[in-house]
Amino acid sequence: DGAAEVAALGAMLLRKKIRKEELIDACYHRYAFNDTDQAPRWFKDAERKFTRRQLPVTKAMVDEQRRQQMEIAARPIKKVAEAKARKKLKAVRAQQKLNSKADTLNNDADLDDKSKMRALQKLYDKGAAVRRPKSVTVIAKKGKGQAYGKKGTKIVDKRMKKDMASTARTGNRNFKGGKAARKPGSKHGAHGTKARAAAKRRK
């Protein structure tokens, strides 16, 4: 209510319905005193509630300012609105591109109806499957500040990047890459270790 009353007074000043000098003079009145320091709390509460001069604004003016403030508060943030607009425009352009490819397939005289249906189904399935990744992998660099704490972001170094690639390729989290692990009888490979153990037992 206080903000709405201040806004209503400001609107009156802008519209020349009240002069600044009149507003300043209105601050000096018989209620403008400060001698309640030693008074009890109940007395101060009563003074604050009832001993107050009415402002030169009407209830309708205050209600109008309150309504305008609620409208402003309900508006989306500019950056959020711009992001939503960009997302919508991107989706529209992607759909237009998809429709253009579909029209090209439909107008292709070399394809029969069955092939066209299969190609269109594949095209629209691929278009619907394009989504923004839920997580982003950031490769760490020496001497660079890293974006720790960001949601959906995982910081890895080059070794972890290679391990992740091998896991995705083989499906085995314990997979050890490199020539030594794959070469039979290698000095450092698994087969080489077994061969040395068998030779020791024979001795």
Secondary structure as the mmCIF struct_conf table of DSSP 4:
data_model
#
loop_
_struct_conf.conf_type_id
_struct_conf.id
_struct_conf.beg_label_comp_id
_struct_conf.beg_label_asym_id
_struct_conf.beg_label_seq_id
_struct_conf.end_label_comp_id
_struct_conf.end_label_asym_id
_struct_conf.end_label_seq_id
HELX_RH_AL_P HELX_RH_AL_P1 GLY A 2 LEU A 14
TURN_TY1_P TURN_TY1_P1 ARG A 15 LYS A 16
BEND BEND1 LYS A 17 ILE A 18
HELX_RH_AL_P HELX_RH_AL_P2 LYS A 20 ASP A 25
TURN_TY1_P TURN_TY1_P2 ALA A 26 CYS A 27
BEND BEND2 HIS A 29 HIS A 29
TURN_TY1_P TURN_TY1_P3 ARG A 30 TYR A 31
TURN_TY1_P TURN_TY1_P4 ASP A 37 GLN A 38
BEND BEND3 ALA A 39 ALA A 39
HELX_RH_AL_P HELX_RH_AL_P3 ARG A 41 PHE A 50
BEND BEND4 THR A 51 THR A 51
HELX_LH_PP_P HELX_LH_PP_P1 ARG A 53 LEU A 55
BEND BEND5 PRO A 56 PRO A 56
HELX_RH_AL_P HELX_RH_AL_P4 LYS A 59 ALA A 74
BEND BEND6 ARG A 75 ARG A 75
HELX_LH_PP_P HELX_LH_PP_P2 PRO A 76 ILE A 77
HELX_RH_AL_P HELX_RH_AL_P5 LYS A 78 ASN A 106
TURN_TY1_P TURN_TY1_P5 ASN A 107 ASN A 107
TURN_TY1_P TURN_TY1_P6 ALA A 109 ASP A 110
BEND BEND7 LEU A 111 LEU A 111
HELX_RH_AL_P HELX_RH_AL_P6 ASP A 113 ALA A 129
BEND BEND8 LYS A 134 LYS A 134
STRN STRN1 VAL A 136 ILE A 139
TURN_TY1_P TURN_TY1_P7 LYS A 142 GLY A 143
TURN_TY1_P TURN_TY1_P8 TYR A 148 GLY A 149
TURN_TY1_P TURN_TY1_P9 LYS A 151 GLY A 152
STRN STRN2 THR A 153 VAL A 156
HELX_RH_AL_P HELX_RH_AL_P7 LYS A 158 THR A 170
BEND BEND9 GLY A 171 GLY A 171
TURN_TY1_P TURN_TY1_P10 ARG A 173 ASN A 174
BEND BEND10 GLY A 178 GLY A 178
HELX_RH_AL_P HELX_RH_AL_P8 LYS A 179 ARG A 182
BEND BEND11 LYS A 183 LYS A 183
TURN_TY1_P TURN_TY1_P11 PRO A 184 GLY A 185
BEND BEND12 LYS A 187 GLY A 189
HELX_RH_AL_P HELX_RH_AL_P9 ALA A 190 ARG A 202
#
